[in-house]
Amino acid sequence: MDTISDMVTARELRDRLSDVLGRVMDGGERIGVTRNGTLAAVVVGVADLEALEELEMAQDVTAYRAAKAEDDGERVPLAELRDELAG
């Protein structure tokens, strides 16, 4: 993850929360939080989160349109599906 500008431990985050939030909010940084030496979370700003949500929505719309285009209109009754899945 080369977009993470810094790493802090969970303990350091507790001690430096105000500083970390300032760096994220004002500087647009992405700061990784580790727990037991493993990356556990990333603190990101609201703009980054909104951009991620927009990307996810665009992907969902694309997947919906593809599924709709492939829909042949044929439907299977639920009981039949259950029987088929049961084996």
Secondary structure, 3 states (H helix, E strand, C coil): CCCCCEEEEHHHHHHHHHHHHHHHHHHCCCEEEEECCEEEEEECCHHHHHHHHHHHHHHHHHHHHHHHHHCCCCCCCHHHHHHHHHC
